[in-house]
Amino acid sequence: MEHFKFSKSSEDNLKGVHPDLCIIMRKALALSPVDFGISEGLRNKKRQLELVAKGRSLTNNSRHITGHAVDIFALPNNAISWEFKYYQAIANIVFELSKTLSIEIEWGGKWDDLNDGTHFELSRKDYP
Ligand SMILES: [Zn+2]
């Protein structure tokens, strides 16, 4: 069976993202029960300040600015869904890979403030 592949725009959005995070997201897609894409990787400071101003991000010091974070969108049945269960399923695969590959990942779906199931980042401890 042909498995999921990142679209051209998802590939473009991985440009400038830390290679270890790219490895995780590519392997996650290969194993994921649900298709997904990359909506954003590297982000410039200006856009980050705009997101903070809109209340969509809580920090000026986002991991996106340094290429240590990605946001995804789930594509069950070829249509975007924001239902948390899909992001949970993808996160489960990411955490398995994180253990196997010893690449420590944090998931926004576990955050208490501004819970964000779309967001994955390399741990600040291992990737300062
Ligand atoms: Zn994010």
Backbone and ligand atoms as CSV (ligand in chain L), in Angstrom:
chain,resi,resn,atom,element,x,y,z
A,1,MET,N,N,0.844,-1.207,0.000
A,1,MET,CA,C,0.000,0.000,0.000
A,1,MET,C,C,0.873,1.249,0.000
A,2,GLU,N,N,0.565,2.153,-0.875
A,2,GLU,CA,C,1.261,3.450,-0.908
A,2,GLU,C,C,0.871,4.238,0.354
A,3,HIS,N,N,1.879,4.708,1.081
A,3,HIS,CA,C,1.524,5.444,2.296
A,3,HIS,C,C,1.553,6.945,2.047
A,4,PHE,N,N,1.218,7.699,3.098
A,4,PHE,CA,C,1.125,9.162,2.956
A,4,PHE,C,C,2.472,9.777,2.600
A,5,LYS,N,N,2.415,10.880,1.858
A,5,LYS,CA,C,3.611,11.636,1.482
A,5,LYS,C,C,3.346,13.102,1.716
A,6,PHE,N,N,4.362,13.840,2.140
A,6,PHE,CA,C,4.176,15.282,2.303
A,6,PHE,C,C,4.000,15.940,0.949
A,7,SER,N,N,3.092,16.901,0.880
A,7,SER,CA,C,2.883,17.692,-0.330
A,7,SER,C,C,4.073,18.630,-0.529
A,8,LYS,N,N,4.125,19.242,-1.694
A,8,LYS,CA,C,5.182,20.212,-1.990
A,8,LYS,C,C,5.187,21.333,-0.948
A,9,SER,N,N,4.011,21.828,-0.561
A,9,SER,CA,C,3.996,22.949,0.387
A,9,SER,C,C,4.429,22.489,1.782
A,10,SER,N,N,4.083,21.248,2.164
A,10,SER,CA,C,4.578,20.741,3.448
A,10,SER,C,C,6.101,20.625,3.421
A,11,GLU,N,N,6.637,20.121,2.294
A,11,GLU,CA,C,8.100,20.017,2.149
A,11,GLU,C,C,8.732,21.399,2.257
A,12,ASP,N,N,8.138,22.379,1.597
A,12,ASP,CA,C,8.660,23.751,1.667
A,12,ASP,C,C,8.653,24.262,3.105
A,13,ASN,N,N,7.606,23.899,3.839
A,13,ASN,CA,C,7.495,24.376,5.221
A,13,ASN,C,C,8.485,23.688,6.164
A,14,LEU,N,N,9.105,22.607,5.691
A,14,LEU,CA,C,10.144,21.950,6.510
A,14,LEU,C,C,11.520,22.572,6.283
A,15,LYS,N,N,11.627,23.455,5.292
A,15,LYS,CA,C,12.924,24.083,5.010
A,15,LYS,C,C,13.346,24.969,6.177
A,16,GLY,N,N,14.585,24.782,6.622
A,16,GLY,CA,C,15.105,25.573,7.739
A,16,GLY,C,C,14.760,25.000,9.098
A,17,VAL,N,N,14.015,23.876,9.106
A,17,VAL,CA,C,13.670,23.212,10.367
A,17,VAL,C,C,14.807,22.248,10.727
A,18,HIS,N,N,15.118,22.154,12.008
A,18,HIS,CA,C,16.200,21.289,12.496
A,18,HIS,C,C,16.041,19.869,11.937
A,19,PRO,N,N,17.141,19.281,11.422
A,19,PRO,CA,C,17.057,17.957,10.784
A,19,PRO,C,C,16.470,16.864,11.686
A,20,ASP,N,N,16.726,16.926,12.983
A,20,ASP,CA,C,16.187,15.889,13.879
A,20,ASP,C,C,14.662,15.955,13.954
A,21,LEU,N,N,14.127,17.176,13.905
A,21,LEU,CA,C,12.670,17.320,13.923
A,21,LEU,C,C,12.078,16.868,12.578
A,22,CYS,N,N,12.792,17.133,11.491
A,22,CYS,CA,C,12.349,16.660,10.164
A,22,CYS,C,C,12.310,15.136,10.128
A,23,ILE,N,N,13.342,14.488,10.709
A,23,ILE,CA,C,13.387,13.016,10.746
A,23,ILE,C,C,12.147,12.484,11.460
A,24,ILE,N,N,11.859,13.069,12.622
A,24,ILE,CA,C,10.703,12.621,13.413
A,24,ILE,C,C,9.409,12.778,12.614
A,25,MET,N,N,9.199,13.939,11.991
A,25,MET,CA,C,7.928,14.191,11.315
A,25,MET,C,C,7.784,13.308,10.072
A,26,ARG,N,N,8.888,13.066,9.365
A,26,ARG,CA,C,8.817,12.186,8.187
A,26,ARG,C,C,8.489,10.748,8.580
A,27,LYS,N,N,9.166,10.256,9.633
A,27,LYS,CA,C,8.903,8.887,10.077
A,27,LYS,C,C,7.494,8.779,10.659
A,28,ALA,N,N,7.057,9.846,11.334
A,28,ALA,CA,C,5.704,9.842,11.905
A,28,ALA,C,C,4.665,9.727,10.791
A,29,LEU,N,N,4.889,10.463,9.700
A,29,LEU,CA,C,3.943,10.403,8.586
A,29,LEU,C,C,3.886,8.994,7.999
A,30,ALA,N,N,5.062,8.354,7.906
A,30,ALA,CA,C,5.124,6.996,7.340
A,30,ALA,C,C,4.354,5.989,8.199
A,31,LEU,N,N,4.260,6.251,9.507
A,31,LEU,CA,C,3.623,5.292,10.422
A,31,LEU,C,C,2.229,5.725,10.860
A,32,SER,N,N,1.879,6.961,10.548
A,32,SER,CA,C,0.641,7.536,11.087
A,32,SER,C,C,-0.618,6.875,10.522
A,33,PRO,N,N,-1.638,6.678,11.384
A,33,PRO,CA,C,-2.912,6.162,10.891
A,33,PRO,C,C,-3.699,7.243,10.148
A,34,VAL,N,N,-3.279,8.503,10.316
A,34,VAL,CA,C,-4.011,9.604,9.680
A,34,VAL,C,C,-3.023,10.510,8.944
A,35,ASP,N,N,-3.378,10.906,7.727
A,35,ASP,CA,C,-2.529,11.783,6.920
A,35,ASP,C,C,-2.424,13.151,7.603
A,36,PHE,N,N,-1.269,13.800,7.443
A,36,PHE,CA,C,-1.146,15.168,7.953
A,36,PHE,C,C,-0.142,15.944,7.122
A,37,GLY,N,N,-0.170,17.260,7.251
A,37,GLY,CA,C,0.759,18.142,6.552
A,37,GLY,C,C,1.427,19.084,7.538
A,38,ILE,N,N,2.419,19.819,7.042
A,38,ILE,CA,C,3.143,20.804,7.863
A,38,ILE,C,C,2.637,22.183,7.468
A,39,SER,N,N,2.005,22.891,8.398
A,39,SER,CA,C,1.478,24.216,8.056
A,39,SER,C,C,2.518,25.299,8.268
A,40,GLU,N,N,3.433,25.064,9.224
A,40,GLU,CA,C,4.466,26.074,9.465
A,40,GLU,C,C,5.660,25.474,10.180
A,41,GLY,N,N,6.849,25.918,9.774
A,41,GLY,CA,C,8.071,25.513,10.462
A,41,GLY,C,C,8.777,26.747,10.947
A,42,LEU,N,N,9.792,27.135,10.179
A,42,LEU,CA,C,10.549,28.336,10.509
A,42,LEU,C,C,9.656,29.573,10.387
A,43,ARG,N,N,9.775,30.468,11.384
A,43,ARG,CA,C,8.906,31.664,11.415
A,43,ARG,C,C,9.794,32.871,11.699
A,44,ASN,N,N,9.529,33.997,11.020
A,44,ASN,CA,C,10.358,35.169,11.324
A,44,ASN,C,C,9.803,35.932,12.529
A,45,LYS,N,N,10.662,36.791,13.085
A,45,LYS,CA,C,10.325,37.486,14.336
A,45,LYS,C,C,9.091,38.365,14.182
A,46,LYS,N,N,8.948,38.991,13.015
A,46,LYS,CA,C,7.825,39.908,12.784
A,46,LYS,C,C,6.501,39.143,12.903
A,47,ARG,N,N,6.438,37.976,12.221
A,47,ARG,CA,C,5.212,37.176,12.278
A,47,ARG,C,C,4.943,36.692,13.704
A,48,GLN,N,N,6.011,36.322,14.427
A,48,GLN,CA,C,5.831,35.880,15.808
A,48,GLN,C,C,5.194,36.982,16.654
A,49,LEU,N,N,5.680,38.211,16.502
A,49,LEU,CA,C,5.127,39.334,17.279
A,49,LEU,C,C,3.661,39.560,16.913
A,50,GLU,N,N,3.321,39.360,15.631
A,50,GLU,CA,C,1.918,39.509,15.209
A,50,GLU,C,C,1.039,38.448,15.871
A,51,LEU,N,N,1.545,37.212,15.941
A,51,LEU,CA,C,0.760,36.125,16.553
A,51,LEU,C,C,0.553,36.379,18.043
A,52,VAL,N,N,1.579,36.902,18.703
A,52,VAL,CA,C,1.455,37.225,20.127
A,52,VAL,C,C,0.404,38.324,20.308
A,53,ALA,N,N,0.468,39.337,19.429
A,53,ALA,CA,C,-0.491,40.441,19.507
A,53,ALA,C,C,-1.930,39.945,19.338
A,54,LYS,N,N,-2.105,38.916,18.510
A,54,LYS,CA,C,-3.444,38.345,18.270
A,54,LYS,C,C,-3.854,37.334,19.334
A,55,GLY,N,N,-2.934,37.040,20.272
A,55,GLY,CA,C,-3.229,36.067,21.316
A,55,GLY,C,C,-3.104,34.627,20.859
A,56,ARG,N,N,-2.504,34.401,19.699
A,56,ARG,CA,C,-2.372,33.040,19.182
A,56,ARG,C,C,-1.057,32.398,19.598
A,57,SER,N,N,-0.189,33.182,20.201
A,57,SER,CA,C,1.038,32.646,20.760
A,57,SER,C,C,1.313,33.427,22.029
A,58,LEU,N,N,1.965,32.758,23.009
A,58,LEU,CA,C,2.166,33.404,24.300
A,58,LEU,C,C,3.577,33.930,24.481
A,59,THR,N,N,4.457,33.635,23.560
A,59,THR,CA,C,5.856,34.007,23.768
A,59,THR,C,C,6.472,34.667,22.548
A,60,ASN,N,N,7.296,35.682,22.789
A,60,ASN,CA,C,8.081,36.274,21.704
A,60,ASN,C,C,9.254,35.368,21.355
A,61,ASN,N,N,9.501,34.406,22.236
A,61,ASN,CA,C,10.682,33.555,22.167
A,61,ASN,C,C,10.318,32.167,21.620
A,62,SER,N,N,9.422,32.125,20.623
A,62,SER,CA,C,8.922,30.851,20.105
A,62,SER,C,C,10.024,29.993,19.499
A,63,ARG,N,N,9.866,28.695,19.626
A,63,ARG,CA,C,10.812,27.745,19.038
A,63,ARG,C,C,10.738,27.757,17.511
A,64,HIS,N,N,9.671,28.340,16.961
A,64,HIS,CA,C,9.573,28.438,15.497
A,64,HIS,C,C,10.651,29.357,14.926
A,65,ILE,N,N,11.023,30.381,15.687
A,65,ILE,CA,C,11.973,31.382,15.187
A,65,ILE,C,C,13.339,30.744,14.907
A,66,THR,N,N,13.693,29.728,15.710
A,66,THR,CA,C,15.008,29.089,15.555
A,66,THR,C,C,14.922,27.778,14.762
A,67,GLY,N,N,13.746,27.440,14.234
A,67,GLY,CA,C,13.625,26.207,13.456
A,67,GLY,C,C,13.536,24.956,14.316
A,68,HIS,N,N,13.122,25.117,15.584
A,68,HIS,CA,C,12.999,23.966,16.481
A,68,HIS,C,C,11.549,23.524,16.675
A,69,ALA,N,N,10.621,24.052,15.866
A,69,ALA,CA,C,9.207,23.701,16.046
A,69,ALA,C,C,8.497,23.605,14.693
A,70,VAL,N,N,7.461,22.766,14.655
A,70,VAL,CA,C,6.574,22.711,13.486
A,70,VAL,C,C,5.123,22.668,13.965
A,71,ASP,N,N,4.238,23.153,13.105
A,71,ASP,CA,C,2.794,22.995,13.307
A,71,ASP,C,C,2.282,22.094,12.193
A,72,ILE,N,N,1.337,21.239,12.539
A,72,ILE,CA,C,0.785,20.309,11.553
A,72,ILE,C,C,-0.714,20.539,11.392
A,73,PHE,N,N,-1.282,19.981,10.333
A,73,PHE,CA,C,-2.742,19.912,10.200
A,73,PHE,C,C,-3.086,18.485,9.834
A,74,ALA,N,N,-4.091,17.934,10.483
A,74,ALA,CA,C,-4.517,16.564,10.213
A,74,ALA,C,C,-5.405,16.546,8.973
A,75,LEU,N,N,-5.241,15.487,8.172
A,75,LEU,CA,C,-5.993,15.371,6.913
A,75,LEU,C,C,-6.735,14.037,6.808
A,76,PRO,N,N,-7.616,13.759,7.760
A,76,PRO,CA,C,-8.378,12.515,7.629
A,76,PRO,C,C,-9.301,12.636,6.406
A,77,ASN,N,N,-9.383,11.603,5.602
A,77,ASN,CA,C,-10.247,11.616,4.406
A,77,ASN,C,C,-9.982,12.821,3.490
A,78,ASN,N,N,-8.696,13.201,3.396
A,78,ASN,CA,C,-8.281,14.279,2.482
A,78,ASN,C,C,-8.869,15.649,2.777
A,79,ALA,N,N,-9.353,15.863,4.006
A,79,ALA,CA,C,-9.855,17.189,4.371
A,79,ALA,C,C,-9.283,17.571,5.733
A,80,ILE,N,N,-8.980,18.845,5.903
A,80,ILE,CA,C,-8.398,19.297,7.168
A,80,ILE,C,C,-9.412,19.130,8.297
A,81,SER,N,N,-8.921,18.602,9.418
A,81,SER,CA,C,-9.764,18.513,10.614
A,81,SER,C,C,-8.974,19.029,11.805
A,82,TRP,N,N,-9.659,19.743,12.697
A,82,TRP,CA,C,-9.011,20.234,13.929
A,82,TRP,C,C,-9.443,19.397,15.116
A,83,GLU,N,N,-10.094,18.261,14.867
A,83,GLU,CA,C,-10.520,17.397,15.972
A,83,GLU,C,C,-9.305,16.856,16.716
A,84,PHE,N,N,-9.324,17.038,18.030
A,84,PHE,CA,C,-8.149,16.725,18.847
A,84,PHE,C,C,-7.726,15.269,18.726
A,85,LYS,N,N,-8.685,14.361,18.524
A,85,LYS,CA,C,-8.347,12.930,18.507
A,85,LYS,C,C,-7.322,12.601,17.425
A,86,TYR,N,N,-7.366,13.309,16.316
A,86,TYR,CA,C,-6.406,13.035,15.238
A,86,TYR,C,C,-5.000,13.461,15.643
A,87,TYR,N,N,-4.936,14.608,16.344
A,87,TYR,CA,C,-3.633,15.119,16.778
A,87,TYR,C,C,-3.061,14.243,17.886
A,88,GLN,N,N,-3.964,13.711,18.716
A,88,GLN,CA,C,-3.534,12.782,19.752
A,88,GLN,C,C,-2.944,11.519,19.111
A,89,ALA,N,N,-3.583,11.006,18.076
A,89,ALA,CA,C,-3.105,9.790,17.393
A,89,ALA,C,C,-1.728,10.038,16.768
A,90,ILE,N,N,-1.554,11.203,16.161
A,90,ILE,CA,C,-0.261,11.533,15.553
A,90,ILE,C,C,0.794,11.713,16.651
A,91,ALA,N,N,0.408,12.389,17.739
A,91,ALA,CA,C,1.350,12.611,18.854
A,91,ALA,C,C,1.813,11.282,19.442
A,92,ASN,N,N,0.909,10.295,19.515
A,92,ASN,CA,C,1.303,8.990,20.053
A,92,ASN,C,C,2.435,8.380,19.227
A,93,ILE,N,N,2.331,8.495,17.898
A,93,ILE,CA,C,3.386,7.991,17.007
A,93,ILE,C,C,4.675,8.793,17.222
A,94,VAL,N,N,4.528,10.107,17.310
A,94,VAL,CA,C,5.710,10.970,17.509
A,94,VAL,C,C,6.422,10.585,18.808
A,95,PHE,N,N,5.673,10.333,19.874
A,95,PHE,CA,C,6.304,9.995,21.153
A,95,PHE,C,C,6.990,8.633,21.099
A,96,GLU,N,N,6.412,7.676,20.384
A,96,GLU,CA,C,7.081,6.376,20.202
A,96,GLU,C,C,8.417,6.569,19.504
A,97,LEU,N,N,8.405,7.343,18.415
A,97,LEU,CA,C,9.627,7.600,17.647
A,97,LEU,C,C,10.645,8.372,18.487
A,98,SER,N,N,10.144,9.308,19.262
A,98,SER,CA,C,10.996,10.112,20.122
A,98,SER,C,C,11.817,9.213,21.045
A,99,LYS,N,N,11.144,8.194,21.601
A,99,LYS,CA,C,11.836,7.234,22.477
A,99,LYS,C,C,12.838,6.413,21.689
A,100,THR,N,N,12.385,5.831,20.583
A,100,THR,CA,C,13.236,4.953,19.781
A,100,THR,C,C,14.495,5.672,19.295
A,101,LEU,N,N,14.317,6.927,18.871
A,101,LEU,CA,C,15.431,7.666,18.256
A,101,LEU,C,C,16.172,8.544,19.257
A,102,SER,N,N,15.713,8.553,20.518
A,102,SER,CA,C,16.311,9.425,21.540
A,102,SER,C,C,16.368,10.883,21.097
A,103,ILE,N,N,15.254,11.333,20.529
A,103,ILE,CA,C,15.113,12.746,20.161
A,103,ILE,C,C,13.947,13.274,20.992
A,104,GLU,N,N,14.258,14.086,22.004
A,104,GLU,CA,C,13.186,14.472,22.923
A,104,GLU,C,C,12.296,15.571,22.333
A,105,ILE,N,N,10.987,15.275,22.325
A,105,ILE,CA,C,10.001,16.148,21.689
A,105,ILE,C,C,8.987,16.610,22.728
A,106,GLU,N,N,8.582,17.866,22.613
A,106,GLU,CA,C,7.458,18.360,23.414
A,106,GLU,C,C,6.284,18.653,22.491
A,107,TRP,N,N,5.089,18.360,23.029
A,107,TRP,CA,C,3.872,18.521,22.228
A,107,TRP,C,C,2.975,19.578,22.876
A,108,GLY,N,N,2.513,20.528,22.060
A,108,GLY,CA,C,1.644,21.590,22.560
A,108,GLY,C,C,0.308,21.074,23.079
A,109,GLY,N,N,-0.078,19.874,22.676
A,109,GLY,CA,C,-1.323,19.270,23.135
A,109,GLY,C,C,-1.307,18.926,24.612
A,110,LYS,N,N,-0.109,18.997,25.232
A,110,LYS,CA,C,0.007,18.722,26.667
A,110,LYS,C,C,0.094,20.002,27.482
A,111,TRP,N,N,0.104,21.149,26.795
A,111,TRP,CA,C,0.267,22.410,27.520
A,111,TRP,C,C,-1.036,22.823,28.162
A,112,ASP,N,N,-0.920,23.388,29.384
A,112,ASP,CA,C,-2.097,23.869,30.099
A,112,ASP,C,C,-2.514,25.242,29.576
A,113,ASP,N,N,-1.518,26.109,29.332
A,113,ASP,CA,C,-1.851,27.439,28.822
A,113,ASP,C,C,-1.740,27.408,27.301
A,114,LEU,N,N,-2.768,27.856,26.623
A,114,LEU,CA,C,-2.856,27.830,25.166
A,114,LEU,C,C,-2.506,26.443,24.606
A,115,ASN,N,N,-3.282,25.457,25.014
A,115,ASN,CA,C,-3.153,24.080,24.536
A,115,ASN,C,C,-3.211,24.059,23.013
A,116,ASP,N,N,-2.202,23.459,22.385
A,116,ASP,CA,C,-2.066,23.533,20.931
A,116,ASP,C,C,-1.641,22.175,20.370
A,117,GLY,N,N,-2.623,21.374,19.989
A,117,GLY,CA,C,-2.349,20.020,19.493
A,117,GLY,C,C,-1.594,19.985,18.177
A,118,THR,N,N,-1.531,21.126,17.491
A,118,THR,CA,C,-0.863,21.149,16.189
A,118,THR,C,C,0.654,21.304,16.313
A,119,HIS,N,N,1.119,21.665,17.506
A,119,HIS,CA,C,2.509,22.123,17.683
A,119,HIS,C,C,3.425,21.052,18.281
A,120,PHE,N,N,4.558,20.807,17.615
A,120,PHE,CA,C,5.596,19.902,18.116
A,120,PHE,C,C,6.925,20.647,18.112
A,121,GLU,N,N,7.706,20.457,19.169
A,121,GLU,CA,C,9.029,21.094,19.185
A,121,GLU,C,C,10.069,20.208,19.843
A,122,LEU,N,N,11.339,20.439,19.492
A,122,LEU,CA,C,12.452,19.750,20.137
A,122,LEU,C,C,12.596,20.309,21.547
A,123,SER,N,N,12.957,19.449,22.509
A,123,SER,CA,C,13.037,19.907,23.905
A,123,SER,C,C,14.143,20.952,24.043
A,124,ARG,N,N,13.868,21.958,24.867
A,124,ARG,CA,C,14.864,23.017,25.089
A,124,ARG,C,C,16.075,22.481,25.838
A,125,LYS,N,N,15.843,21.431,26.631
A,125,LYS,CA,C,16.938,20.850,27.416
A,125,LYS,C,C,17.996,20.252,26.475
A,126,ASP,N,N,17.545,19.417,25.530
A,126,ASP,CA,C,18.489,18.736,24.630
A,126,ASP,C,C,18.879,19.599,23.430
A,127,TYR,N,N,18.007,20.543,23.070
A,127,TYR,CA,C,18.263,21.391,21.902
A,127,TYR,C,C,18.097,22.864,22.294
A,128,PRO,N,N,19.099,23.395,23.005
A,128,PRO,CA,C,18.938,24.774,23.475
A,128,PRO,C,C,18.946,25.790,22.339
L,1,ZN,ZN,ZN,3.693,26.053,16.706
